[in-house]
Amino acid sequence: MAAAGDGYAAREVLSHEGFRTRLTRAEQQALSAAVQSSGLGRGAIPADLMADLLSAVTMNEATISCAGHENSPAAMVTGASTAITRS
């Protein structure tokens, strides 16, 4: 799968008459495949899928944030002192 940057570069090369005429058929096909697999020109993500994606990102962000706080040095010290106080 091509990265988006690869797709942009491939699209630029294919759109430039001077470059395109020097490419072999195999090179043109490879560049076209890079553009296609990058998703360029496919339009926007449908609203319902975008909502699902943003919801997943928000949940993951919250999970990562909580995990980061639990493993932070301050949380570890606070947790350790709480455990000692309870003993």
N, C-alpha and C positions, 0 to 999 in steps of 0.2 A: 504494500500500500504506500503510495507516495504522500509525502508531507505536503501541506498546503503551499509552502514556499516553492517546492519543486513544481507544483502545478502552475503557479504563477509564472515561473521561469519558462516552463515548457510552452505555456500559452503565448508568451511574448515571442519566443523563437518561432513558433508556428505562424504567428501573425506578421512576422517580418519577411517581406518578399525576398530580400537578399539572402537571408539565412535559409528560408524554406526551400528555395530552389537548389541549394547545395546539399540538402539532406538526402540520404538514401531512403527508399521506401520503408525499410526496417526502422530507421531512425525516426521517421515521421510517425510510424505506428507506435513506437515506444513513447514518444512525446505525447501523442494523442491519448495513450493509455494513462500517462501520468496526469494529464489534465482531467480525464474522466474519473480516475480513482481519487483525486483530491476533492472532488465534489463541486468544483467550480462550474458555474452555469446551471446548477440544478435548482436554483431558487431558494426560497426561505424554508425553514423548518415549520411544519404545520403548527398552529397555535396549541393544540392539545398535546403534541409531543414536546413542544418548548416548555409548556407548563410542567410536564412530568420531569423533564431534564432539570429545570430550575429547582423543583422540589427536591430531587435527589441530591443536587449540589448543596442545597441549604442543609439537608439532613447530614450529609457527609461533613460539611464545614463545622456543624455543631459537634459532631462526634469527634472530629480531629481536635477541635478546640478544647473539649472536655478532657480528652486523653492527654493533651499537652499540659493542661493544668495539673492533672493528677501526677504526672511524671516530672513536674518542675521541681527544682531544688526547694523552693519555699513550701510546696505542698508536701514534699517528702519530710521536711523538718517538722512541719505542723502535724503531719500524720504520726511521725515518730513521737513527738511530745505528747500528743493525745493518747497514744498507746501506752506511754510511760505513766501518764496521769491516771489512766484507768486501771493500771496494775495494782 
